[in-house]
Amino acid sequence: SIPTAGPFFATAQQLAVDTTHPDGFQLSQACEVNLIAGGLAVGLELGDDTVAYINYQNSPFCGTMPPITFYGTTHPVFWVHSNGEVYFQFPTANPTPAFNQYLTWMPRVGMWTDFAPDVAGSVSVSASATEVKVSFQNVASAGTSATANSFDITFTAGGATIIDNYTPDPGHIHPTIAGISRGGGSTDPGPMGGTASGTI
């Protein structure tokens, strides 16, 4: 049986109808089937102050959600920054948050700070038909390997952008800018609301 949870790809050379065969047909050569389940978290190998290019509709992510809508613009690809963010234009992997850059550079979302996922923790991407999620789990603060910071950035098929499950480590001492910016000359809307569960 073929699972229906994700896309699958099959190839064959020739199909010949053969009433003497139990299946009613024969193939001229053995076939190949590759099953790839969508929605599974795929870990990223991020070094210090690096980025990873993500096309979430392609393997190994295999998401079927339409392109992400962010501030009215659709994006079929994005970059994950080891310092806690998702960018929608090619970024610079700057570990030091700067408020003027947050407002004027590329569109972005996340927790911009000096993380070190190459020291401890993990960063993963999962994609399905309804959402794309980037998860930072137990990621170390730079220079402090005993810290564990976690949060998720989720984009939904309905156009929502969500930062949630934020659990900063008490030992995290680096400056941090948390939020969502369209970049390109944005203005500061003031403090953002949140919930007790850490959702922005």
N, CA and C of each residue as an Amber inpcrd file, in Angstrom:
protein
   600
   0.8500000  -1.1850000   0.0000000   0.0000000   0.0000000   0.0000000
   0.8870000   1.2370000   0.0000000   0.3960000   2.2940000  -0.5730000
   1.1530000   3.5420000  -0.6700000   0.5490000   4.5390000   0.3000000
   1.3720000   5.1160000   1.2080000   0.8310000   6.0990000   2.1490000
   0.3580000   7.3410000   1.4110000  -0.6960000   7.9740000   1.9200000
  -1.2290000   9.1630000   1.2710000  -0.8730000  10.4320000   2.0100000
  -0.0660000  10.3340000   3.0890000   0.2660000  11.5110000   3.8850000
   1.2260000  12.4530000   3.1730000   1.9640000  12.0000000   2.1950000
   2.9280000  12.8580000   1.5170000   3.0210000  12.5100000   0.0550000
   3.7510000  13.3210000  -0.7150000   3.8900000  13.0330000  -2.1430000
   4.7380000  11.7970000  -2.3770000   4.5500000  11.1540000  -3.5150000
   5.4110000  10.0370000  -3.8850000   5.7110000  10.1420000  -5.3760000
   6.8360000   9.5490000  -5.7720000   7.2810000   9.6090000  -7.1440000
   7.5360000   8.1880000  -7.6240000   7.0580000   7.8450000  -8.8160000
   7.2620000   6.5070000  -9.3590000   7.6820000   6.6280000 -10.8150000
   8.5790000   5.7300000 -11.2410000   8.9960000   5.7130000 -12.6370000
   8.9650000   4.2860000 -13.1510000   8.6950000   4.1210000 -14.4390000
   8.7170000   2.8070000 -15.0920000   8.9950000   3.0530000 -16.5630000
   9.5450000   2.0570000 -17.2500000   9.8580000   2.2390000 -18.6680000
   8.6420000   2.0410000 -19.5630000   7.9870000   0.9030000 -19.4250000
   6.8660000   0.6330000 -20.3070000   5.8690000  -0.2620000 -19.5880000
   4.5970000   0.0030000 -19.7940000   3.5280000  -0.8140000 -19.2520000
   2.9040000  -1.5700000 -20.4250000   2.8810000  -2.8980000 -20.3460000
   2.3050000  -3.7210000 -21.4130000   1.1550000  -4.5350000 -20.8430000
  -0.0080000  -4.4290000 -21.4580000  -1.1710000  -5.2100000 -21.0290000
  -0.8800000  -6.6770000 -21.3150000  -1.0590000  -7.5140000 -20.2850000
  -0.7800000  -8.9500000 -20.4140000  -1.8290000  -9.6990000 -19.6070000
  -2.8430000 -10.2320000 -20.3030000  -3.9490000 -10.9120000 -19.6130000
  -3.5170000 -12.2070000 -18.9400000  -2.3330000 -12.7460000 -19.2920000
  -1.8660000 -13.9760000 -18.6430000  -1.1450000 -13.6950000 -17.3330000
  -0.8100000 -12.4350000 -17.0730000  -0.1040000 -12.0690000 -15.8410000
  -1.1380000 -11.8250000 -14.7350000  -0.8470000 -12.2420000 -13.4710000
  -1.8210000 -12.0650000 -12.3770000  -2.2830000 -10.6210000 -12.1910000
  -1.3960000  -9.6410000 -12.4800000  -1.7730000  -8.2320000 -12.3290000
  -2.4660000  -7.6680000 -13.5670000  -2.4500000  -8.4100000 -14.6730000
  -3.0650000  -7.9400000 -15.9100000  -2.1370000  -7.0760000 -16.7380000
  -0.9180000  -6.8440000 -16.2620000   0.0520000  -6.0720000 -17.0240000
   1.4620000  -6.4740000 -16.5920000   2.4550000  -6.0840000 -17.4010000
   3.8600000  -6.2890000 -17.0760000   4.6220000  -5.0060000 -17.3840000
   5.7370000  -4.8380000 -16.6850000   6.6240000  -3.7100000 -16.9460000
   7.8410000  -4.2180000 -17.6970000   8.3600000  -3.3950000 -18.5980000
   9.5150000  -3.8040000 -19.3750000  10.7810000  -3.8480000 -18.5220000
  10.7720000  -3.1520000 -17.4040000  11.9250000  -3.1280000 -16.4910000
  11.3830000  -2.8780000 -15.0920000  12.1610000  -3.2440000 -14.1070000
  11.7350000  -3.0250000 -12.7140000  11.4710000  -1.5410000 -12.4800000
  10.4770000  -1.2590000 -11.6680000  10.1200000   0.1300000 -11.3870000
  10.8250000   0.6130000 -10.1250000  10.7590000   1.9100000  -9.9190000
  11.3540000   2.5350000  -8.7410000  10.2950000   3.4100000  -8.1110000
  10.1500000   3.3280000  -6.8140000   9.2100000   4.1690000  -6.0840000
   9.9570000   4.8150000  -4.9310000   9.8540000   6.1280000  -4.8210000
  10.4430000   6.8680000  -3.7080000   9.3110000   7.5030000  -2.9230000
   9.1410000   7.0980000  -1.6950000   8.1010000   7.6720000  -0.8470000
   8.7220000   8.7150000   0.0590000   8.1460000   9.9140000   0.0540000
   8.6440000  11.0020000   0.8780000   7.4550000  11.5750000   1.6270000
   7.4660000  11.4420000   2.9360000   6.3640000  11.9560000   3.7450000
   6.5650000  13.4340000   4.0230000   5.5470000  14.2490000   3.7820000
   5.6110000  15.6640000   4.1090000   5.2850000  15.8850000   5.5720000
   5.6710000  17.0360000   6.0970000   5.3270000  17.4100000   7.4630000
   6.3110000  16.9670000   8.5240000   7.3320000  16.1910000   8.1660000
   8.3090000  15.7490000   9.1520000   9.3600000  16.8240000   9.3610000
   9.8340000  16.9730000  10.6000000  10.8720000  17.9580000  10.9010000
  12.2050000  17.4910000  10.3370000  12.8710000  18.3860000   9.6290000
  14.1800000  18.1060000   9.0440000  15.1950000  19.0150000   9.7270000
  16.2050000  18.4040000  10.3530000  17.2140000  19.1750000  11.0580000
  18.1400000  19.9100000  10.0990000  18.5490000  21.1160000  10.5030000
  19.4750000  21.9240000   9.7150000  20.8490000  21.8830000  10.3720000
  21.8780000  21.8360000   9.5710000  23.2570000  21.8880000  10.0720000
  23.7260000  23.3330000   9.9740000  23.5120000  24.0970000  11.0420000
  23.8930000  25.5020000  11.0370000  25.1490000  25.7140000  11.8710000
  26.1200000  26.3930000  11.3070000  27.2990000  26.7850000  12.0510000
  27.0480000  28.0970000  12.7660000  28.0590000  28.6400000  13.3770000
  27.9250000  29.9170000  14.0700000  27.8050000  31.0440000  13.0440000
  26.8040000  31.8870000  13.2040000  26.5710000  33.0380000  12.3310000
  26.4460000  32.6390000  10.8630000  25.6370000  31.6190000  10.5890000
  25.4240000  31.1580000   9.2190000  23.9330000  31.1290000   8.9000000
  23.6230000  30.9280000   7.6180000  22.2380000  30.8360000   7.1720000
  22.0590000  29.5810000   6.3240000  20.8190000  29.0980000   6.2380000
  20.4690000  27.9620000   5.3910000  19.3340000  28.3910000   4.4640000
  19.4860000  28.1170000   3.1770000  18.4650000  28.4080000   2.1750000
  17.4210000  27.2960000   2.2130000  16.1360000  27.6670000   2.3100000
  15.0580000  26.6880000   2.4300000  14.0370000  26.8870000   1.3070000
  13.8560000  25.8510000   0.4960000  12.7430000  25.7900000  -0.4520000
  11.8380000  24.6790000   0.0860000  10.8700000  25.0490000   0.8990000
  10.1090000  24.0690000   1.6840000   9.1940000  23.1740000   0.8450000
   8.9810000  23.5120000  -0.4290000   8.1460000  22.6630000  -1.2760000
   8.9480000  21.5360000  -1.9220000  10.2620000  21.5970000  -1.8230000
  11.1230000  20.5680000  -2.4080000  11.6030000  19.5960000  -1.3420000
  12.1860000  18.4840000  -1.7920000  12.7740000  17.5080000  -0.8900000
  13.9470000  18.1600000  -0.1650000  14.1720000  17.9130000   1.1050000
  13.5620000  16.8700000   1.9180000  12.3260000  17.3210000   2.6960000
  11.8790000  18.5770000   2.5180000  10.7610000  19.1020000   3.3160000
   9.4050000  18.6710000   2.7620000   9.2340000  18.7790000   1.4390000
   8.0410000  18.3100000   0.7260000   6.7390000  18.9110000   1.2230000
   6.7540000  20.1880000   1.5830000   5.5210000  20.8530000   1.9790000
   4.6720000  21.1750000   0.7700000   3.3730000  21.1120000   0.9210000
   2.4730000  21.4260000  -0.1870000   1.7150000  22.7260000   0.0410000
   2.0510000  23.4490000   1.1070000   1.4230000  24.7400000   1.3600000
   1.8460000  25.7240000   0.2660000   0.9350000  26.5830000  -0.1850000
   1.3040000  27.6000000  -1.1770000   2.4020000  28.5160000  -0.6050000
   3.0090000  29.3570000  -1.4560000   4.0420000  30.2640000  -0.9520000
   3.5670000  31.0740000   0.2530000   4.4950000  31.3430000   1.1490000
   4.2090000  32.0970000   2.3750000   3.8580000  33.5330000   2.0150000
   2.7870000  34.0440000   2.6100000   2.4300000  35.4480000   2.4450000
   2.9360000  36.1980000   3.6620000   3.8110000  37.1840000   3.4150000
   4.4180000  37.9630000   4.4930000   4.3380000  39.4280000   4.1020000
   3.5580000  40.2010000   4.8350000   3.3160000  41.6140000   4.5300000
   2.8580000  41.7960000   3.0900000   1.9530000  40.9250000   2.6280000
   1.3440000  41.0660000   1.3200000   2.1710000  40.5650000   0.1500000
   3.3690000  40.0620000   0.4200000   4.2250000  39.5250000  -0.6410000
   4.3630000  38.0240000  -0.4430000   4.3000000  37.2690000  -1.5410000
   4.4410000  35.8150000  -1.4230000   5.8970000  35.4050000  -1.5930000
   6.2890000  34.3950000  -0.7990000   7.6710000  33.9240000  -0.7860000
   7.6850000  32.3940000  -0.8270000   8.1740000  31.7930000  -1.9160000
   8.2690000  30.3340000  -1.9650000   9.5270000  29.8010000  -1.2750000
  10.4650000  30.6950000  -0.9470000  11.7100000  30.2940000  -0.2880000
  12.0250000  31.2750000   0.8370000  12.9260000  30.8450000   1.7450000
  13.3980000  31.7450000   2.8010000  14.7540000  31.2520000   3.3010000
  15.3520000  32.0320000   4.1830000  16.6370000  31.6720000   4.7880000
  16.4580000  31.5910000   6.2910000  17.0260000  30.5680000   6.9050000
  17.0300000  30.4400000   8.3620000  18.4090000  30.8620000   8.8480000
  18.4090000  31.7870000   9.7810000  19.6370000  32.3540000  10.3400000
  19.9250000  31.6760000  11.6790000  21.1680000  31.2750000  11.8830000
  21.5270000  30.5920000  13.1320000  21.2870000  31.4550000  14.3600000
  21.1720000  32.7630000  14.1570000  20.9370000  33.6640000  15.2810000
  19.4580000  33.9620000  15.5010000  18.6010000  32.9890000  15.1590000
  17.2140000  33.0310000  15.5990000  16.1790000  33.6370000  14.6860000
  16.4680000  33.7680000  13.4000000  15.4950000  34.4320000  12.5370000
  15.2420000  33.6940000  11.2310000  14.1480000  34.0930000  10.5800000
  13.8380000  33.7090000   9.2090000  13.8390000  34.9920000   8.4000000
  14.5680000  34.9730000   7.2600000  14.6520000  36.1200000   6.3540000
  13.9820000  35.7660000   5.0390000  13.4610000  36.8110000   4.3530000
  12.8460000  36.5990000   3.0450000  13.6540000  37.2170000   1.9080000
  14.8410000  37.6910000   2.2090000  15.8170000  38.1010000   1.2080000
  17.1540000  37.5990000   1.7060000  18.1340000  37.4650000   0.7880000
  19.4290000  36.9500000   1.2130000  19.9810000  37.8340000   2.3200000
  20.3170000  37.2170000   3.4600000  20.7000000  37.9930000   4.6370000
  22.2060000  38.1260000   4.8200000  22.5340000  38.9350000   5.7970000
  23.8790000  38.9300000   6.3590000  23.7280000  38.2880000   7.7300000
  24.6370000  37.4140000   8.0800000  24.5060000  36.6680000   9.3380000
  25.1360000  37.4310000  10.4990000  24.5880000  38.5730000  10.7940000
  25.1040000  39.4410000  11.8550000  24.5950000  38.9510000  13.2110000
  25.4940000  38.6630000  14.1770000  25.0400000  38.1690000  15.4730000
  24.5810000  39.2610000  16.4440000  24.8430000  40.5160000  16.1060000
  24.5450000  41.6050000  17.0370000  23.2950000  42.3550000  16.6080000
  22.2100000  42.2790000  17.3760000  20.9760000  42.9710000  17.0030000
  21.1680000  44.4880000  16.9580000  20.6250000  45.0960000  15.9250000
  20.6500000  46.5490000  15.7760000  19.2580000  46.9880000  15.3310000
  18.6220000  47.8270000  16.1200000  17.2260000  48.1850000  15.8760000
  17.0220000  48.8500000  14.5190000  17.9310000  49.7620000  14.1240000
  17.7460000  50.4300000  12.8280000  17.8400000  49.4270000  11.6740000
  18.7130000  48.4240000  11.7980000  18.8000000  47.3930000  10.7670000
  17.5440000  46.5240000  10.7530000  16.9880000  46.2860000  11.9270000
  15.7730000  45.4710000  12.0200000  14.6310000  46.1100000  11.2290000
  14.5690000  47.4280000  11.2610000  13.4910000  48.1340000  10.5730000
  13.7640000  48.3820000   9.0950000  15.0290000  48.5070000   8.7070000
  15.3260000  48.9580000   7.3530000  15.8970000  47.8810000   6.4330000
  16.4130000  46.7820000   6.9670000  16.9810000  45.7460000   6.1110000
  15.8860000  44.8390000   5.5810000  16.1900000  43.5710000   5.3710000
  15.2830000  42.6190000   4.7320000  14.0800000  42.2630000   5.6110000
  12.9610000  41.7830000   4.9900000  11.8280000  41.2850000   5.7810000
  12.2800000  40.1020000   6.6410000  11.8070000  40.0590000   7.8900000
  12.2790000  39.0300000   8.8200000  11.3060000  38.8060000   9.9570000
  11.5160000  37.6780000  10.6340000  10.7250000  37.3490000  11.8130000
  11.5830000  36.4680000  12.7150000  11.4190000  36.6140000  14.0230000
  12.1370000  35.7330000  14.9470000  12.6830000  36.4290000  16.1640000
  13.7400000  35.8360000  16.7220000  14.4190000  36.3250000  17.9160000
  15.8790000  36.5780000  17.5390000  16.1890000  37.8030000  17.1490000
  17.5470000  38.1210000  16.7090000  18.4570000  38.2910000  17.9160000
  19.3690000  37.3590000  18.0750000  20.3050000  37.3980000  19.1890000
  21.5080000  36.5260000  18.8380000  22.4740000  36.4510000  19.7130000
  23.6880000  35.6810000  19.4320000  23.5350000  34.2550000  19.9460000
  22.9390000  33.3880000  19.1030000  22.7940000  31.9700000  19.4220000
  23.9710000  31.1690000  18.8550000  24.1250000  29.9540000  19.3590000
  25.1740000  29.0530000  18.8780000  24.6150000  27.6410000  18.7220000
  23.7820000  27.4000000  17.6660000  23.2210000  26.0610000  17.4800000
  24.2760000  25.0220000  17.1200000  25.4660000  25.4670000  16.7400000
  26.5500000  24.5290000  16.4550000  27.1730000  23.9860000  17.7450000
  26.8810000  24.6350000  18.8780000  27.4090000  24.1990000  20.1780000
  26.4170000  23.2750000  20.8780000  25.1510000  23.6780000  20.9060000
  24.1210000  22.8580000  21.5590000  22.7550000  23.2220000  21.0120000
  21.8570000  22.2410000  21.0120000  20.4960000  22.4390000  20.5480000
  20.3360000  22.0670000  19.0880000  19.1440000  22.3500000  18.5510000
  18.8580000  22.0070000  17.1660000  17.9380000  23.0420000  16.5370000
  18.0370000  23.1380000  15.2170000  17.1520000  23.9860000  14.4300000
  16.5750000  23.0850000  13.3420000  15.2400000  23.0930000  13.1900000
  14.6130000  22.2270000  12.1940000  13.5100000  22.9690000  11.4550000
  13.1470000  22.4190000  10.2950000  12.0520000  22.9540000   9.4790000
  11.1020000  21.8110000   9.1730000   9.8030000  22.0510000   9.3380000
   8.7860000  21.0940000   8.9120000   7.7820000  21.8320000   8.0390000
   7.2530000  21.1290000   7.0410000   6.3230000  21.7530000   6.1120000
   5.2200000  20.7690000   5.7630000   3.9860000  21.2650000   5.7340000
   2.8310000  20.4300000   5.3890000   1.9420000  21.2270000   4.4390000
   0.6950000  20.8260000   4.3230000  -0.2510000  21.5570000   3.4730000
  -0.7960000  22.7950000   4.1750000  -0.6850000  22.8580000   5.5090000
  -1.3120000  23.9440000   6.2700000  -0.3460000  24.8830000   6.9620000
   0.9290000  24.4530000   7.1460000   1.8660000  25.3350000   7.8310000
   3.3110000  24.9610000   7.5210000   4.1720000  25.9510000   7.7200000
   5.6200000  25.7600000   7.6720000   6.1450000  26.2420000   9.0150000
   6.9290000  25.3840000   9.6960000   7.4070000  25.7150000  11.0390000
   8.9210000  25.6030000  11.1010000   9.5580000  26.6330000  11.6740000
  10.9860000  26.6210000  11.9700000  11.0980000  26.5620000  13.4870000
  11.7720000  25.5360000  13.9960000  11.8780000  25.3350000  15.4430000
  13.3220000  25.4460000  15.9030000  13.5370000  26.3010000  16.8700000
  14.8140000  26.3900000  17.5710000  14.5850000  25.6970000  18.9050000
  15.2750000  24.5880000  19.1470000  15.0470000  23.8020000  20.3580000
  16.3220000  23.6770000  21.1800000  16.2730000  24.1900000  22.4050000
  17.3850000  24.0910000  23.3550000  18.6980000  24.5940000  22.7690000
  18.6220000  25.6960000  22.0260000  19.8010000  26.2720000  21.3800000
  20.6130000  27.0680000  22.4050000  21.9190000  26.8700000  22.3830000
  22.8100000  27.5550000  23.3160000  22.9680000  29.0240000  22.9500000
  23.1480000  29.8390000  23.9770000  23.5660000  31.2230000  23.7640000
  25.0610000  31.2000000  23.4740000  25.5210000  32.0740000  22.5940000
  26.9460000  32.1080000  22.2530000  27.7710000  32.3530000  23.5110000
  28.8060000  31.5440000  23.6680000  29.7090000  31.6980000  24.8000000
  29.2210000  31.0800000  26.0920000  27.9940000  30.5250000  26.0820000
  27.4150000  29.9360000  27.2940000  26.7430000  28.6250000  26.9100000
  27.5150000  27.5670000  26.7910000  26.9840000  26.3060000  26.2690000
  25.9490000  25.6520000  27.1680000  25.8830000  26.0270000  28.4310000
  24.9280000  25.4030000  29.3510000  23.5310000  25.9990000  29.2490000
  23.3160000  26.9400000  28.3290000  21.9900000  27.5480000  28.1810000
  21.1710000  26.7790000  27.1400000  19.8350000  26.8820000  27.2410000
  18.9410000  26.1900000  26.3070000  17.7340000  27.0800000  26.0280000
  17.7050000  27.6780000  24.8420000  16.6340000  28.5870000  24.4350000
  15.7920000  27.9250000  23.3510000  14.4610000  28.0350000  23.4750000
  13.5650000  27.3960000  22.5060000  12.4590000  28.3460000  22.0730000
  12.0440000  28.2330000  20.8130000  10.8730000  28.9330000  20.2870000
  10.5850000  28.4110000  18.8930000   9.3910000  28.7010000  18.3910000
   8.9660000  28.3030000  17.0500000   8.5460000  29.5280000  16.2630000
   8.7890000  29.4870000  14.9630000   8.2700000  30.4760000  14.0160000
   7.3870000  29.6940000  13.0520000   6.1100000  30.0520000  12.9920000
   5.1630000  29.3060000  12.1680000   4.4900000  30.2290000  11.1630000
   4.4190000  29.7660000   9.9210000   3.6930000  30.4490000   8.8550000
   2.5300000  29.5480000   8.4630000   1.3120000  30.0990000   8.4290000
   0.1450000  29.2740000   8.1090000  -0.3470000  29.5420000   6.6900000
  -1.0990000  28.5930000   6.1660000  -1.6840000  28.7410000   4.8330000
  -2.6550000  29.9100000   4.7910000  -3.1930000  30.2930000   5.9350000
  -4.1030000  31.4290000   6.0210000  -3.4080000  32.7790000   6.0650000
  -2.0650000  32.7960000   6.0580000  -1.3250000  34.0520000   6.0260000
  -0.8260000  34.5410000   7.3740000  -1.0080000  33.7690000   8.4380000
  -0.5320000  34.1990000   9.7640000   0.9570000  33.9050000   9.9270000
   1.6180000  34.7630000  10.6720000   3.0090000  34.5650000  11.0830000
   3.0200000  34.5820000  12.5960000   3.5190000  33.5080000  13.2060000
   3.4040000  33.3280000  14.6580000   4.7730000  33.0020000  15.2540000
   5.1090000  33.6740000  16.3420000   6.2540000  33.2930000  17.1690000
   5.6560000  32.7540000  18.4550000   5.9570000  31.4920000  18.8060000
   5.3930000  30.9490000  20.0380000   6.3240000  29.9310000  20.6800000
   5.8670000  29.4090000  21.7960000   6.6300000  28.4360000  22.5910000
   7.9890000  28.9820000  23.0050000   8.0340000  30.2820000  23.2680000
   9.2900000  30.9400000  23.6350000   9.6420000  30.6320000  25.0880000
  10.7470000  29.9460000  25.2450000  11.2530000  29.6340000  26.5870000
  12.7330000  30.0020000  26.6320000  13.0230000  31.2580000  26.9870000
  14.4220000  31.6710000  27.0640000  15.0880000  31.0780000  28.2990000
  16.3520000  30.8160000  28.1870000  17.1130000  30.3330000  29.3370000
  17.4430000  31.5240000  30.2320000  17.3220000  31.3900000  31.5560000
  17.6690000  32.5000000  32.4610000  19.1170000  32.9610000  32.2950000
  19.9850000  32.0780000  31.7900000  21.3840000  32.4450000  31.6000000
  21.6750000  33.1640000  30.2970000  20.6400000  33.3860000  29.4650000
  20.8300000  34.0860000  28.1860000  20.9850000  35.5760000  28.4880000
  22.1600000  36.1230000  28.1980000  22.4420000  37.5190000  28.5690000
  22.6500000  38.4370000  27.3730000  22.5460000  37.9130000  26.1480000
  22.8100000  38.7330000  24.9640000  21.6100000  39.6040000  24.6170000
  21.8570000  40.7980000  24.0510000  20.7330000  41.6180000  23.5780000
  19.8990000  40.8220000  22.5750000  18.5890000  41.0360000  22.5970000
  17.6740000  40.2980000  21.7260000  16.5940000  41.2340000  21.2020000
  16.3180000  41.1320000  19.9070000  15.1580000  41.8100000  19.3240000
  14.2120000  40.7140000  18.8630000  13.0110000  40.7140000  19.4040000
  12.0010000  39.7210000  19.0520000  10.8670000  40.4050000  18.3150000
  10.4590000  39.8070000  17.2040000   9.3190000  40.3750000  16.5090000
   9.2710000  40.0490000  15.0380000   8.4790000  40.8610000  14.3310000
   8.1990000  40.6670000  12.9140000   8.4080000  42.0150000  12.2360000
   9.2130000  42.0540000  11.1630000   9.4900000  43.3130000  10.4680000
   9.4060000  43.1060000   8.9580000   8.7350000  44.0360000   8.2830000
   8.7010000  43.9660000   6.8200000   9.9710000  44.5520000   6.2280000
  10.8140000  45.2090000   7.0660000  12.0610000  45.7970000   6.5930000
  11.8120000  46.9490000   5.6430000  12.8570000  47.4070000   4.9650000
  12.7180000  48.4250000   3.9320000  12.1440000  49.7410000   4.3920000
  12.4190000  50.1720000   5.6140000  11.9300000  51.4480000   6.1140000
  10.6950000  51.3500000   6.9860000  10.5450000  50.2470000   7.6910000
   9.4190000  50.0940000   8.6100000   9.5210000  51.1070000   9.7420000
   8.4090000  51.3140000  10.4050000   8.4140000  52.1680000  11.6000000
   8.0950000  51.3100000  12.8070000   8.5120000  51.7500000  13.9490000
   8.3060000  51.0230000  15.1940000   6.8690000  51.2010000  15.6630000
   6.0780000  50.1000000  15.7410000   4.7000000  50.2230000  16.1950000
   4.5710000  50.2920000  17.7110000   5.6870000  50.1740000  18.4210000
   5.6440000  50.1550000  19.8850000   5.6470000  48.7260000  20.3850000
   5.4880000  48.5570000  21.7030000   5.5420000  47.2060000  22.2880000
   4.4750000  46.2860000  21.6980000   4.8320000  45.0130000  21.5510000
   3.9040000  44.0190000  21.0590000   3.3180000  43.2460000  22.2250000
   2.0910000  42.8190000  22.0640000   1.4610000  41.9950000  23.0880000
   1.9190000  40.5590000  22.9890000   1.7360000  39.8300000  24.0490000
   2.0730000  38.4240000  24.0630000   1.1190000  37.6940000  24.9890000
   1.2850000  36.4000000  25.0920000   0.4520000  35.6190000  25.9830000
   1.3330000  34.9220000  27.0010000   0.7100000  34.3650000  28.0030000
   1.4440000  33.6640000  29.0390000   2.1970000  32.4710000  28.4630000
   1.7200000  31.9400000  27.3390000   2.3930000  30.7880000  26.7330000
   3.5400000  31.2080000  25.8290000   3.8240000  32.5120000  25.7740000
   4.9470000  32.9730000  24.9770000   4.6290000  33.1480000  23.5120000
   3.3890000  33.4950000  23.1630000   3.0020000  33.6710000  21.7730000
   2.9430000  35.1510000  21.4360000   3.5550000  35.5170000  20.2840000
   3.4580000  36.9020000  19.7820000   2.5740000  36.8600000  18.5460000
